[in-house]
Amino acid sequence: MSPLATESACNTPGGARAGEPNGTIVVLGIGNVLWADEGFGVRCVEALQARYTFAEHVQLVDGGTQGLYLIPQVHGARRLIILDAVDYGLAPGTLELVEDGEVPRFLGAKKMSLHQTGFQEVLALAQLTGSYPERVLLIGCQPEELADYGGSLRASVKAALEDAVALAVRRLAEWGGEPRRRTAPLAEGEAVTTPELALERYEADRPAADAACRIGDERFMPPGTGAP
């Protein structure tokens, strides 16, 4: 594990081009955008797609909380970048890197939510079947707040997103992913997240705390029932 150096959609068709020396590169953001900093990984992929274009053999994937359903994406990748909120026990917003064969063991020891349990199994299965990517990079961010239903990234984690995106772009360049600054906005329907869940709209449309339950569906946890 090393500190940060200074500095359910794909944006391209799957598979490598004929004769492509680098093979398929998958950039996978996992997490739940509805629970504040849990959405870090998905927001990183969203930002990467909004700001950059990449070679045809690069896939940007909103993995959400799909867990075992991500087997095809992981097993089909030659190189894999994972972006996720990870409990390192450090200050909120701290980024840490884990690489290659250490990633499954690390996620297995640092489970923070159910989606990480399923995804750790995806990586373990890839190792057992000989389909583990040649290179894997986990860019993890220490969350600040998770228990905020409908919440967004806290300031510390939103700031870390910028460093995580820069780090992912540098690694993609090293791996032959050909990142280039986007010169035209995404076409309608091309975004990795649905329009309703895009970060700016998601934050702007959030109801005030007195108008929306922050701990879950109030139909099942009405006031006075002892819900936290």
Long-range contacts (C-beta under 8 A, 24 or more apart in sequence): 1-96, 1-97, 1-98, 1-102, 1-106, 2-96, 2-97, 2-99, 3-95, 3-96, 3-97, 4-95, 4-96, 4-97, 4-163, 4-164, 4-167, 5-167, 7-166, 7-167, 7-170, 8-61, 8-62, 8-63, 8-64, 8-66, 9-60, 9-61, 9-62, 9-191, 9-192, 9-193, 10-59, 10-60, 10-61, 10-192, 11-49, 11-54, 11-58, 11-59, 11-60, 11-190, 11-192, 12-54, 12-56, 12-57, 12-58, 12-59, 12-60, 13-56, 14-59, 14-76, 15-57, 15-76, 16-57, 16-78, 17-56, 17-57, 20-57, 21-176, 22-55, 22-57, 22-78, 22-79, 22-175, 22-176, 22-177, 23-57, 23-77, 23-78, 23-79, 23-134, 24-57, 24-58, 24-59, 24-76, 24-77, 24-78, 24-79, 25-54, 25-55, 25-57, 25-58, 25-59, 25-77, 25-78, 25-79, 25-80, 25-81, 25-172, 25-175, 25-176, 25-177, 26-58, 26-59, 26-61, 26-73, 26-74, 26-76, 26-77, 26-79, 26-80, 26-81, 26-133, 27-58, 27-59, 27-60, 27-61, 27-80, 27-81, 27-83, 27-168, 27-172, 28-61, 28-63, 28-70, 28-73, 28-74, 28-80, 28-81, 28-82, 28-83, 29-60, 29-61, 29-62, 29-63, 29-83, 29-84, 29-192, 30-63, 30-64, 30-65, 30-66, 30-70, 30-82, 30-83, 30-84, 30-115, 30-116, 30-119, 31-64, 31-65, 31-84, 31-85, 31-113, 31-115, 32-64, 32-65, 32-113, 32-115, 33-152, 33-193, 33-197, 33-202, 34-149, 34-150, 35-146, 35-147, 35-148, 35-149, 35-151, 36-143, 36-144, 36-145, 36-146, 36-147, 36-148, 36-151, 36-152, 36-153, 36-154, 37-85, 37-92, 37-141, 37-143, 37-144, 37-145, 37-146, 37-153, 37-154, 37-157, 38-85, 38-113, 38-143, 38-146, 39-85, 39-152, 39-153, 40-83, 40-84, 40-85, 40-141, 40-143, 40-153, 40-157, 40-160, 40-161, 40-164, 41-82, 41-83, 41-84, 41-85, 42-192, 42-193, 43-153, 43-161, 43-199, 44-83, 44-139, 44-161, 44-164, 44-165, 44-168, 45-83, 45-192, 46-191, 46-192, 46-193, 46-198, 46-199, 47-161, 47-165, 47-199, 48-165, 48-168, 48-169, 49-186, 49-191, 49-192, 50-182, 50-186, 50-191, 51-165, 51-181, 51-182, 52-169, 52-179, 52-180, 52-181, 52-182, 53-179, 53-180, 53-182, 54-172, 54-177, 54-178, 54-179, 54-180, 55-176, 55-177, 55-178, 57-177, 58-172, 58-177, 58-178, 60-192, 61-192, 62-192, 62-193, 63-119, 64-115, 65-113, 65-114, 65-115, 66-115, 66-118, 67-114, 67-115, 67-117, 67-118, 67-119, 67-121, 67-122, 68-118, 68-121, 68-122, 70-119, 70-122, 71-122, 71-125, 71-126, 74-122, 74-123, 74-126, 74-131, 74-133, 75-125, 75-126, 75-129, 75-131, 77-133, 78-133, 78-134, 78-135, 79-133, 79-134, 79-135, 79-136, 79-175, 80-133, 80-135, 80-136, 80-137, 81-136, 81-137, 81-139, 81-168, 81-171, 81-172, 82-136, 82-137, 82-138, 82-139, 83-139, 83-140, 83-164, 83-168, 84-116, 84-138, 84-139, 84-140, 84-141, 85-112, 85-140, 85-141, 85-142, 85-143, 85-146, 85-157, 86-110, 86-112, 86-116, 86-138, 86-140, 86-141, 86-142, 87-112, 87-142, 87-143, 88-140, 88-142, 89-142, 90-142, 91-142, 91-156, 92-142, 92-143, 92-144, 92-154, 92-156, 92-157, 93-141, 93-142, 93-144, 93-154, 93-156, 93-157, 93-159, 93-160, 94-141, 94-142, 94-160, 95-139, 95-140, 95-141, 95-142, 95-160, 95-163, 95-164, 95-167, 96-140, 96-142, 97-137, 97-138, 97-139, 97-140, 97-167, 98-137, 98-138, 98-140, 99-135, 99-136, 99-137, 99-138, 100-135, 100-136, 101-127, 101-132, 101-136, 103-136, 103-138, 106-138, 107-138, 112-143, 112-146, 113-146, 135-175, 137-171, 139-164, 139-167, 139-168, 147-215, 148-214, 149-213, 149-214, 149-215, 149-216, 150-206, 150-207, 150-212, 150-214, 151-206, 151-214, 152-199, 152-202, 152-203, 152-206, 153-199
